[in-house]
């Protein structure tokens, strides 16, 4: 028996984050929100007053930074910054920070370290194929473009966004193309991953299926 390390990959709108969070709660393990980690680094850069063009200072900052997740909260250098990382000033710069290859390299290193110390579930586009190649459980969630577009459209409308279903479909198809054809770590199913098509399944159905897989593998938190 050993710790759980679950890698969840899949295209946009497949339900990765929603399902991963529920699985984490059900199994009492940590959900690693990789996007929040990029936001935490961005927050620290802003607080230190470092310009995004100052590569040397950002690299030095990365080497002096500690990030962890405890009970679903993200801690930056031992400080709970779960709310601060959602501020507009962070949102406006996080994409630029995340685009820096050395930032990604450092955060992947931190993500792997977290997975070596405790039971985790982590979702993304290249978790099972790159970040956590040795994960003892790999899941590839997918769904039809139409179903994923319906989910995203409903989410956007509920948030008050003025979008059309057709626009959402085109956006998802474009993201699929970009994610699956990019040169570095493209989106693809790991050879040892279990594929789950969520098109006609409820969230509970998928969560229960993943937990069943965990029990079969014989790992525990």
Buried (B, 14 or more C-beta within 10 A) or exposed (E): EEBBBBBBBBBBBBBBBBBBBBBBEEBEBBBBBBEBBBBBBBBBBBEEEBEBEBEEBBEEBBEEBEBBBEEEEBBBEEEEBBEBBEEEEBEEBBEEBBEBEEBBEBBBEBBBEBBEEBBBBBBBBBBBBBBBBEBBBBBBBBBBBEBBBBBBBEEBEEEEEEBEBEEBBEBBBEBBEEBEEEEEBBBBBBEEBBEBBBEEBEEEEBBBBBBEBBEEBEBBE
